[in-house]
C-alpha cells in the first residue's frame, strides 16, 4: 500500500496540474508535504485529512446558504449566531460568505444598509441569489 504520493500522482488524483501544487506550496496552501532534495512527496494520511477538511468546508457553506434561503436575508452577526454551532469567528463566516458571493454563478449577494437612519453606520446584509 502506498503511503505517499508524488506531485504527479496527487495532481492526477485531484484532476489538476502539477504546477498548481507547486504554486500552492509557495503560498502555504494544500496538504502537508515532505521535500527530499528536489523530490516532493505528500503523505497519504495528510492528503486524506486535507480532503476531509475541504469537504467539511463545503458542508459549512451549504449550512450558511440554507440558513439564508430560510431567512431571506441576514447580517454577518445573525449568520454567525445561527450557523455552525455559533462558534465560528466572524472572519471565518465572512470568508465563507465571500466564497459564496464570488462563486460562479454567485450564490449569495450582499448589499449595504443603514443600521439606524440617524447614524452613518452601515452593515452588509446577505441574501441568496434568485437562481439558487
MIDO-231990 format. One record per residue: residue number from 1; residue in one letter; x, y, z of N, C-alpha, C in turn. Coordinates in Angstrom, 1 decimal, always signed. Layout:
BEGIN
  seq  type     n_x     n_y     n_z    ca_x    ca_y    ca_z     c_x     c_y     c_z
  NUM     a       X       Y       Z       X       Y       Z       X       Y       Z
...
END
This chain:
BEGIN
  seq  type     n_x     n_y     n_z    ca_x    ca_y    ca_z     c_x     c_y     c_z
    1     x    +0.8    -1.2    +0.0    +0.0    +0.0    +0.0    +0.9    +1.3    +0.0
    2     x    +0.6    +2.2    -0.9    +1.3    +3.4    -1.0    +1.0    +4.3    +0.2
    3     x    +2.0    +4.8    +0.9    +1.8    +5.7    +2.0    +2.2    +7.2    +1.6
    4     x    +2.7    +7.4    +0.4    +3.0    +8.8    +0.0    +2.6    +8.9    -1.5
    5     x    +2.3   +10.1    -1.9    +2.1   +10.3    -3.3    +3.1   +11.4    -3.8
    6     x    +3.5   +11.2    -5.0    +4.4   +12.3    -5.6    +3.5   +13.4    -6.2
    7     x    +4.1   +14.4    -6.6    +3.4   +15.6    -7.1    +2.5   +15.2    -8.3
    8     x    +3.0   +14.4    -9.2    +2.2   +14.0   -10.4    +1.0   +13.1   -10.0
    9     x    +1.2   +12.2    -9.1    +0.1   +11.3    -8.6    -1.0   +12.1    -7.9
   10     x    -0.6   +13.1    -7.1    -1.6   +13.9    -6.4    -2.3   +14.8    -7.4
   11     x    -1.6   +15.3    -8.3    -2.3   +16.2    -9.3    -3.3   +15.4   -10.1
   12     x    -2.9   +14.1   -10.5    -3.9   +13.3   -11.2    -5.1   +12.9   -10.3
   13     x    -4.8   +12.6    -9.0    -5.9   +12.3    -8.1    -6.9   +13.4    -8.0
   14     x    -6.4   +14.6    -8.1    -7.3   +15.8    -7.9    -7.7   +16.4    -9.2
   15     x    -7.2   +15.9   -10.4    -7.5   +16.4   -11.7    -7.0   +17.8   -11.9
   16     x    -5.8   +18.1   -11.5    -5.2   +19.4   -11.7    -3.8   +19.3   -12.2
   17     x    -3.2   +20.4   -12.5    -1.9   +20.4   -13.0    -0.9   +20.4   -11.8
   18     x    +0.2   +19.7   -12.0    +1.3   +19.7   -11.0    +1.8   +21.1   -10.7
   19     x    +1.7   +22.0   -11.7    +2.1   +23.4   -11.5    +1.2   +24.1   -10.4
   20     x    -0.1   +23.7   -10.3    -1.0   +24.2    -9.3    -0.5   +23.8    -7.9
   21     x    +0.0   +22.6    -7.8    +0.5   +22.1    -6.5    +1.8   +22.9    -6.2
   22     x    +2.6   +23.1    -7.2    +3.9   +23.9    -6.9    +3.5   +25.3    -6.5
   23     x    +2.5   +25.9    -7.1    +2.1   +27.3    -6.7    +1.6   +27.2    -5.3
   24     x    +0.7   +26.2    -5.0    +0.2   +26.1    -3.6    +1.3   +26.0    -2.6
   25     x    +2.3   +25.3    -2.8    +3.4   +25.1    -1.9    +4.0   +26.5    -1.6
   26     x    +4.2   +27.3    -2.6    +4.8   +28.6    -2.3    +3.8   +29.5    -1.5
   27     x    +2.5   +29.2    -1.6    +1.5   +30.0    -0.9    +1.1   +29.4    +0.4
   28     x    +1.7   +28.3    +0.8    +1.4   +27.5    +2.0    -0.1   +27.1    +2.0
   29     x    -0.5   +26.6    +0.9    -1.9   +26.1    +0.7    -1.8   +24.6    +0.4
   30     x    -2.8   +23.8    +0.8    -2.8   +22.4    +0.5    -2.3   +21.5    +1.6
   31     x    -2.2   +20.2    +1.3    -1.8   +19.3    +2.4    -0.3   +19.4    +2.7
   32     x    +0.1   +18.9    +3.9    +1.5   +18.8    +4.3    +2.2   +18.0    +3.3
   33     x    +3.5   +18.4    +3.1    +4.4   +17.6    +2.2    +5.8   +17.5    +2.7
   34     x    +6.5   +16.5    +2.2    +7.9   +16.3    +2.5    +8.7   +16.6    +1.3
   35     x    +9.8   +17.3    +1.6   +10.7   +17.6    +0.4   +12.1   +16.9    +0.7
   36     x   +12.4   +16.0    -0.1   +13.7   +15.3    +0.0   +14.6   +15.6    -1.2
   37     x   +15.5   +16.6    -1.0   +16.2   +17.1    -2.1   +15.3   +17.9    -3.0
   38     x   +15.2   +17.4    -4.3   +14.2   +18.1    -5.2   +12.9   +17.3    -5.3
   39     x   +12.8   +16.2    -4.6   +11.6   +15.3    -4.7   +10.6   +15.8    -3.6
   40     x    +9.4   +16.0    -4.1    +8.3   +16.4    -3.2    +7.4   +15.2    -3.0
   41     x    +7.1   +14.8    -1.8    +6.1   +13.7    -1.5    +5.1   +14.2    -0.5
   42     x    +3.9   +13.7    -0.8    +2.7   +14.0    +0.1    +2.3   +12.7    +0.8
   43     x    +2.4   +12.7    +2.1    +1.9   +11.6    +2.9    +0.4   +11.4    +2.7
   44     x    +0.0   +10.2    +2.4    -1.4    +9.9    +2.0    -2.3   +10.3    +3.2
   45     x    -1.9   +10.1    +4.4    -2.7   +10.5    +5.6    -3.0   +12.0    +5.6
   46     x    -2.0   +12.8    +5.2    -2.2   +14.2    +5.2    -3.1   +14.6    +4.0
   47     x    -2.9   +13.9    +2.9    -3.8   +14.2    +1.7    -5.2   +13.9    +2.1
   48     x    -5.5   +12.8    +2.7    -6.9   +12.4    +3.1    -7.4   +13.4    +4.1
   49     x    -6.6   +13.8    +5.1    -7.0   +14.8    +6.1    -7.4   +16.1    +5.4
   50     x    -6.6   +16.5    +4.4    -6.9   +17.8    +3.7    -8.2   +17.6    +2.9
   51     x    -8.4   +16.5    +2.3    -9.7   +16.2    +1.5   -10.9   +16.3    +2.5
   52     x   -10.8   +15.7    +3.7   -11.9   +15.8    +4.7   -12.1   +17.3    +5.1
   53     x   -11.1   +18.0    +5.3   -11.2   +19.4    +5.6   -12.0   +20.2    +4.5
   54     x   -11.6   +20.0    +3.3   -12.2   +20.7    +2.2   -13.7   +20.3    +2.1
   55     x   -14.0   +19.0    +2.3   -15.4   +18.5    +2.2   -16.2   +19.2    +3.4
   56     x   -15.6   +19.3    +4.6   -16.3   +19.9    +5.7   -16.6   +21.4    +5.4
   57     x   -15.6   +22.0    +4.8   -15.8   +23.5    +4.4   -17.0   +23.6    +3.5
   58     x   -17.2   +22.7    +2.6   -18.3   +22.8    +1.7   -19.6   +22.6    +2.4
   59     x   -19.6   +21.7    +3.4   -20.7   +21.4    +4.2   -21.1   +22.7    +5.0
   60     x   -20.1   +23.4    +5.6   -20.3   +24.6    +6.3   -20.9   +25.7    +5.4
   61     x   -20.5   +25.8    +4.2   -21.0   +26.7    +3.2   -22.5   +26.4    +2.9
   62     x   -22.8   +25.1    +2.8   -24.1   +24.7    +2.5   -25.1   +25.1    +3.7
   63     x   -24.6   +25.0    +4.9   -25.4   +25.3    +6.1   -25.7   +26.8    +6.1
   64     x   -24.7   +27.6    +5.7   -25.0   +29.1    +5.7   -25.9   +29.4    +4.5
   65     x   -25.8   +28.8    +3.4   -26.7   +29.0    +2.3   -28.1   +28.6    +2.6
   66     x   -28.3   +27.5    +3.3   -29.6   +27.0    +3.7   -30.2   +28.0    +4.7
   67     x   -29.4   +28.5    +5.6   -30.0   +29.5    +6.6   -30.4   +30.7    +5.8
   68     x   -29.7   +31.2    +4.9   -30.1   +32.4    +4.1   -31.3   +32.2    +3.3
   69     x   -31.5   +31.0    +2.7   -32.6   +30.6    +2.0   -33.9   +30.6    +2.9
   70     x   -33.7   +30.2    +4.1   -34.8   +30.1    +5.1   -35.2   +31.5    +5.6
   71     x   -34.2   +32.4    +5.8   -34.5   +33.7    +6.4   -34.7   +34.8    +5.3
   72     x   -34.2   +34.6    +4.1   -34.3   +35.6    +3.1   -33.1   +36.5    +3.1
   73     x   -32.7   +37.0    +4.2   -31.5   +37.8    +4.4   -31.1   +37.9    +5.8
   74     x   -29.8   +38.2    +6.0   -29.3   +38.2    +7.4   -28.0   +39.0    +7.4
   75     x   -27.7   +39.5    +8.6   -26.4   +40.2    +8.7   -25.3   +39.2    +9.1
   76     x   -24.1   +39.6    +9.1   -23.0   +38.7    +9.5   -23.2   +38.2   +10.9
   77     x   -23.6   +39.1   +11.8   -23.8   +38.7   +13.2   -24.9   +37.7   +13.4
   78     x   -26.0   +37.8   +12.6   -27.1   +36.8   +12.6   -26.6   +35.5   +12.1
   79     x   -25.9   +35.5   +11.0   -25.4   +34.3   +10.4   -24.4   +33.6   +11.4
   80     x   -23.5   +34.4   +12.0   -22.6   +33.8   +12.9   -23.3   +33.1   +14.1
   81     x   -24.3   +33.8   +14.6   -25.0   +33.2   +15.8   -25.8   +32.0   +15.4
   82     x   -26.3   +31.9   +14.2   -27.2   +30.8   +13.8   -26.5   +29.6   +13.2
   83     x   -25.4   +29.8   +12.6   -24.8   +28.7   +11.8   -23.5   +28.2   +12.5
   84     x   -23.2   +26.9   +12.1   -22.0   +26.2   +12.6   -21.9   +26.2   +14.1
   85     x   -23.0   +26.1   +14.8   -23.0   +26.0   +16.2   -22.7   +27.3   +16.9
   86     x   -22.7   +28.4   +16.1   -22.4   +29.7   +16.7   -21.0   +29.9   +17.2
   87     x   -20.1   +29.0   +16.9   -18.8   +29.0   +17.5   -17.7   +29.5   +16.5
   88     x   -18.0   +29.7   +15.2   -17.0   +30.1   +14.3   -16.8   +31.6   +14.4
   89     x   -15.6   +32.1   +14.2   -15.3   +33.5   +14.3   -16.0   +34.3   +13.1
   90     x   -16.1   +35.6   +13.3   -16.6   +36.5   +12.3   -15.8   +36.4   +11.0
   91     x   -14.5   +36.3   +11.1   -13.6   +36.2   +10.0   -13.9   +34.9    +9.2
   92     x   -14.1   +33.9    +9.9   -14.3   +32.5    +9.3   -15.6   +32.6    +8.5
   93     x   -16.7   +33.1    +9.2   -18.0   +33.2    +8.5   -17.9   +34.1    +7.3
   94     x   -17.2   +35.2    +7.5   -17.1   +36.2    +6.4   -16.3   +35.6    +5.2
   95     x   -15.3   +34.8    +5.5   -14.6   +34.1    +4.4   -15.6   +33.2    +3.6
   96     x   -16.4   +32.5    +4.3   -17.4   +31.6    +3.6   -18.4   +32.5    +2.8
   97     x   -18.8   +33.6    +3.3   -19.7   +34.5    +2.6   -19.0   +35.0    +1.3
   98     x   -17.8   +35.4    +1.4   -17.0   +35.9    +0.3   -16.9   +34.8    -0.8
   99     x   -16.7   +33.5    -0.4   -16.7   +32.5    -1.4   -18.0   +32.3    -2.1
  100     x   -19.1   +32.5    -1.3   -20.5   +32.4    -1.9   -20.8   +33.5    -2.8
  101     x   -20.3   +34.7    -2.5   -20.6   +35.9    -3.4   -19.7   +35.9    -4.6
  102     x   -18.5   +35.3    -4.5   -17.6   +35.3    -5.7   -17.7   +34.0    -6.5
  103     x   -18.5   +33.1    -6.1   -18.6   +31.8    -6.9   -19.2   +32.2    -8.3
  104     x   -19.1   +31.3    -9.2   -19.7   +31.5   -10.5   -20.7   +30.4   -10.8
  105     x   -21.9   +30.7   -10.9   -22.6   +32.0   -10.6   -22.6   +32.3    -9.1
  106     x   -22.8   +33.5    -8.8   -22.8   +33.9    -7.3   -24.0   +33.2    -6.7
  107     x   -23.8   +32.7    -5.5   -24.9   +32.1    -4.7   -25.5   +33.0    -3.7
  108     x   -24.8   +34.0    -3.3   -25.2   +35.0    -2.3   -24.9   +36.4    -2.8
  109     x   -25.7   +37.3    -2.5   -25.4   +38.7    -2.8   -25.4   +39.5    -1.5
  110     x   -24.6   +40.6    -1.5   -24.5   +41.4    -0.3   -24.9   +42.9    -0.7
  111     x   -25.6   +43.5    +0.2   -25.9   +45.0    +0.0   -25.7   +45.7    +1.3
  112     x   -25.4   +46.9    +1.2   -25.2   +47.7    +2.4   -26.5   +48.4    +2.9
  113     x   -26.8   +48.4    +4.2   -27.9   +49.2    +4.7   -27.5   +49.9    +5.9
  114     x   -28.3   +51.0    +6.2   -28.0   +51.8    +7.4   -28.6   +51.0    +8.6
  115     x   -27.8   +51.0    +9.7   -28.3   +50.4   +10.9   -29.3   +51.2   +11.6
  116     x   -29.1   +52.5   +11.5   -30.1   +53.5   +12.1   -30.1   +54.7   +11.2
  117     x   -31.3   +55.2   +10.8   -31.4   +56.3    +9.8   -30.7   +57.5   +10.4
  118     x   -30.5   +57.7   +11.7   -29.9   +58.9   +12.2   -28.4   +58.7   +12.3
  119     x   -27.9   +57.5   +11.9   -26.4   +57.2   +12.1   -25.8   +56.9   +10.7
  120     x   -24.6   +57.3   +10.5   -23.9   +56.9    +9.2   -23.4   +55.5    +9.1
  121     x   -23.6   +54.7   +10.2   -23.0   +53.4   +10.3   -23.9   +52.5    +9.4
  122     x   -23.1   +51.7    +8.5   -23.8   +50.8    +7.6   -23.3   +49.3    +7.9
  123     x   -24.1   +48.4    +7.5   -23.7   +47.0    +7.7   -24.1   +46.2    +6.4
  124     x   -23.4   +45.1    +6.2   -23.7   +44.3    +5.0   -24.8   +43.3    +5.4
  125     x   -25.8   +43.2    +4.4   -26.9   +42.2    +4.6   -26.7   +41.2    +3.4
  126     x   -26.8   +40.0    +3.8   -26.6   +38.9    +2.8   -27.9   +38.2    +2.5
  127     x   -28.1   +37.9    +1.2   -29.3   +37.2    +0.8   -28.9   +36.2    -0.3
  128     x   -29.7   +35.2    -0.5   -29.4   +34.2    -1.6   -29.8   +34.8    -2.9
  129     x   -29.0   +34.5    -3.9   -29.3   +34.9    -5.3   -30.6   +34.2    -5.7
  130     x   -31.3   +34.8    -6.6   -32.6   +34.3    -7.1   -32.5   +32.9    -7.7
  131     x   -31.4   +32.6    -8.4   -31.4   +31.3    -9.1   -30.8   +30.2    -8.3
  132     x   -30.6   +30.4    -7.0   -30.0   +29.4    -6.1   -31.1   +28.4    -5.7
END
